[in-house]
């Protein structure tokens, strides 16, 4: 024998809600019809009649919405709580992705860096080669925070870091940058002579393009409303500990050539000169003269 499906039944509470809803809609329709008929028969001004019809129509609509909200309030509240719970679970599950998207919006809106810029965020430092909605790809530069050689490693940085960590952009301008490097000495070394030699070498290497850098920095200062820094090479003295003297060299350099000019200056200064406190070794001629004197 074929199975007879059980008849569909509604709970008593749901049935009462549906009946109340039907009565509310029926009452509003009757009231609206009677009101519209009364206005059309008794209001002679067409402008006033049209305004009253529109106002009463909107009023009955608002009354119907409020009535439905009162009738279905408990069910709407339960549905809202369920939606909020689902939304909270979704946010918790996708928190990292949301932070990545927020970081992408933040760095784009703030203009923190562009493709090709050299940046440092947390312990990651390198040249930006790609940007997506979730991550930023850089080619690592090092070693450490003062090196300028590419290590050959690619780092994919999640954009979530840009929300909580500061970003250091080492590419101040598109054409010229300021480069800073430090040379340590002992206090008893001849660091005075080293300071002069470093400054002379820096001036000699920067002289061909120093005027071009000055014009470019003046232009950048006008566009950004900044006080233009001096572009002339300088060597300053620092004493991080009692027994050491550090000479800090700052000079302008073309983007991408900071490591080259640093190595050129250091090679020139230290090629034939020893600034240490040790006495220099006597040359072969001096040795022969000394031997002849002894004889």
C-alpha positions in Angstrom: 0.0 0.0 0.0 1.2 3.5 -0.8 2.3 5.6 2.1 0.0 8.6 2.7 2.1 11.7 3.5 1.3 13.4 6.8 -0.5 16.7 6.5 1.6 19.8 7.0 0.7 21.6 10.2 1.9 25.0 11.6 2.6 25.6 15.2 0.0 27.5 17.1 2.3 30.4 17.7 3.1 30.8 14.0 -0.6 30.5 13.1 -1.4 33.3 15.5 1.3 35.5 14.0 0.0 34.9 10.5 -3.6 35.6 11.5 -2.5 38.8 13.3 -0.5 39.8 10.2 -3.5 39.2 7.9 -5.8 41.2 10.1 -3.3 44.1 10.3 -3.0 44.2 6.5 -6.7 44.0 6.0 -7.4 46.8 8.5 -4.8 49.1 6.9 -6.2 48.4 3.4 -9.8 49.2 4.6 -8.7 52.4 6.5 -6.6 53.6 3.5 -9.5 53.0 1.1 -12.0 54.8 3.3 -9.7 57.7 4.0 -8.9 58.1 0.3 -12.6 58.0 -0.6 -13.3 60.6 2.1 -10.6 62.9 0.8 -11.7 62.7 -2.8 -15.3 63.5 -1.9 -14.7 66.3 0.5 -11.5 68.1 -0.5 -12.1 70.4 -3.5 -8.6 71.8 -4.0 -6.7 69.4 -6.2 -3.3 70.4 -4.8 -4.4 69.9 -1.2 -6.2 66.6 -2.2 -3.0 65.2 -3.8 -0.9 66.2 -0.9 -3.3 64.6 1.6 -3.5 61.4 -0.4 0.3 61.0 -0.5 0.7 61.8 3.2 -2.0 59.4 4.3 -0.6 56.7 2.0 2.9 57.0 3.5 1.4 57.2 7.0 -0.5 53.9 6.6 2.7 52.3 5.1 4.7 53.4 8.1 1.9 52.1 10.4 1.9 48.7 8.7 5.7 48.4 9.1 5.5 49.3 12.8 2.7 46.8 13.3 4.6 44.0 11.6 7.6 44.9 13.7 5.5 44.5 16.9 3.9 41.3 15.7 7.1 39.6 14.5 9.5 41.3 17.1 10.6 38.1 18.9 11.3 36.3 15.6 13.2 39.3 14.2 15.2 39.5 17.4 16.1 35.8 17.2 17.1 36.1 13.5 19.2 39.2 14.2 21.1 37.3 17.0 21.7 34.4 14.6 23.0 36.8 11.9 25.3 38.6 14.5 26.7 35.2 15.7 27.4 34.1 12.1 29.0 37.5 11.4 31.2 37.3 14.5 32.3 33.7 13.6 33.1 34.8 10.0 35.2 37.8 11.3 37.1 35.6 13.7 37.8 33.0 11.0 39.0 35.5 8.4 40.7 38.0 10.7 44.1 37.7 9.1 42.6 38.2 5.6 40.6 41.2 6.7 43.8 42.7 8.2 45.7 42.1 5.0 43.0 43.8 2.9 43.0 46.7 5.5 46.8 47.0 5.2 46.6 47.2 1.4 44.0 50.0 1.7 46.1 51.8 4.3 49.4 51.7 2.4 47.6 52.7 -0.8 45.7 55.5 0.8 48.8 56.8 2.7 51.1 56.4 -0.3 53.7 54.7 1.9 55.7 53.3 -1.0 55.6 52.4 -4.7 57.1 49.6 -6.9 60.9 49.9 -6.9 61.2 51.6 -3.5 63.5 50.2 -0.9 61.5 49.7 2.3 61.9 48.2 5.8 59.0 46.8 7.8 59.9 45.1 11.1 63.0 43.0 10.3 62.2 42.7 6.6 64.2 45.1 4.2 64.3 45.1 0.5 63.2 46.4 -2.9 59.4 46.2 -3.7 58.8 44.2 -6.8 55.1 43.3 -6.5 52.0 44.3 -4.6 48.6 42.5 -4.3 45.6 42.9 -2.1 47.0 40.4 0.4 50.8 40.6 0.3 53.8 42.6 -0.8 56.8 41.0 -2.4 60.3 42.4 -1.9 63.8 41.3 -2.9 65.9 41.2 0.3 68.7 43.7 0.7 71.5 43.3 3.3 73.3 42.2 5.3 71.7 44.0 8.2 70.2 47.4 8.1 73.3 49.1 6.6 74.1 46.7 3.7 72.9 47.5 0.1 73.6 44.2 -1.6 70.7 41.9 -2.7 70.9 38.6 -1.0 69.0 36.8 -3.7 66.1 35.9 -1.4 62.5 36.9 -2.1 60.3 37.8 0.9 56.5 37.8 0.7 55.3 40.2 3.4 51.6 40.0 4.4 49.9 43.4 4.2 48.6 42.9 7.8 52.0 44.1 9.0 51.4 47.5 7.5 48.4 48.0 9.9 50.5 47.6 13.1 54.1 48.2 12.1 55.7 51.4 10.8 57.1 51.4 7.3 60.6 52.9 6.6 60.9 54.1 3.0 64.6 54.6 2.1 63.7 56.0 -1.4 63.1 59.6 -0.4 62.9 60.8 -4.0 62.7 59.0 -7.4 66.2 60.1 -8.6 68.4 61.1 -5.7 68.8 59.8 -2.1 70.8 60.7 0.9 73.2 57.9 1.9 74.7 57.5 5.4 77.4 55.1 6.5 79.6 54.9 9.6 83.3 54.1 10.0 84.4 53.1 13.5 87.8 54.0 15.0 89.5 53.6 18.4 90.0 56.8 20.3 93.8 56.6 20.0 93.6 56.2 16.2 94.3 59.1 13.9 90.6 59.7 13.3 91.2 63.4 12.6 93.1 62.5 9.5 90.5 59.9 8.6 87.7 62.5 8.9 89.5 64.9 6.5 90.2 62.1 4.1 86.6 60.9 4.1 85.3 64.4 3.5 87.7 65.1 0.7 86.9 61.8 -1.0 83.1 62.4 -0.6 83.4 65.9 -2.1 85.4 64.6 -5.0 83.0 61.8 -5.8 79.9 64.0 -5.5 81.2 67.1 -7.3 80.0 66.1 -10.8 76.4 65.9 -9.8 76.1 68.0 -6.7 74.5 71.0 -8.5 71.9 68.7 -10.1 71.1 67.2 -6.7 70.7 70.7 -5.2 68.2 71.8 -7.9 66.2 68.5 -7.5 66.0 68.9 -3.7 64.9 72.5 -4.0 62.1 71.3 -6.4 61.1 68.5 -4.0 61.0 71.0 -1.1 58.7 73.4 -2.9 56.3 70.6 -4.0 56.1 69.0 -0.5 56.4 72.2 1.6 59.6 71.0 3.3 62.7 72.8 4.4 65.4 71.7 1.9 68.3 69.9 3.7 71.9 70.7 2.8 73.1 68.4 0.0 76.8 69.0 0.6 78.7 65.9 1.9 79.5 66.0 5.6 81.4 63.9 8.2 80.1 64.0 11.8 81.7 62.6 14.9 79.9 60.2 17.3 81.1 58.6 20.5 78.9 55.6 21.2 81.3 54.3 23.9 84.2 55.8 25.8 86.9 54.0 23.8 85.5 54.5 20.3 85.0 57.3 17.8 82.6 56.8 14.9 82.7 58.9 11.8 79.3 59.2 10.1 79.5 60.1 6.4 76.3 61.6 4.8 76.3 62.4 1.1 73.8 62.5 -1.8 73.8 59.5 -4.2 71.8 58.4 -7.2 69.1 55.8 -6.5 70.6 52.4 -6.9 74.2 53.5 -6.6 74.6 54.0 -2.8 76.6 50.8 -2.3 78.8 51.7 -5.3 79.8 55.2 -4.0 80.3 54.0 -0.5 82.7 51.3 -1.6 84.5 53.7 -3.9 85.1 56.2 -1.1 86.2 53.6 1.4 88.5 52.0 -1.1 90.1 55.3 -1.9 90.6 56.4 1.7 91.9 53.1 3.0 93.9 51.9 0.0 97.2 53.4 1.0 96.7 54.9 4.4 96.5 53.2 7.8 94.9 55.4 10.4 95.4 53.0 13.3 97.6 53.9 16.3 100.2 51.3 15.3 103.4 52.6 13.9 103.8 52.0 10.2 106.1 49.2 9.0 109.4 50.6 7.6 109.8 50.3 3.9 112.7 48.3 2.2 114.7 51.5 1.6 114.4 52.4 5.2 115.5 49.0 6.3 118.6 49.2 4.1 119.5 52.7 5.5 119.1 51.4 9.0 121.4 48.4 8.3 124.0 50.7 6.7 123.9 52.9 9.8 124.4 49.9 12.0 127.4 48.8 10.0 
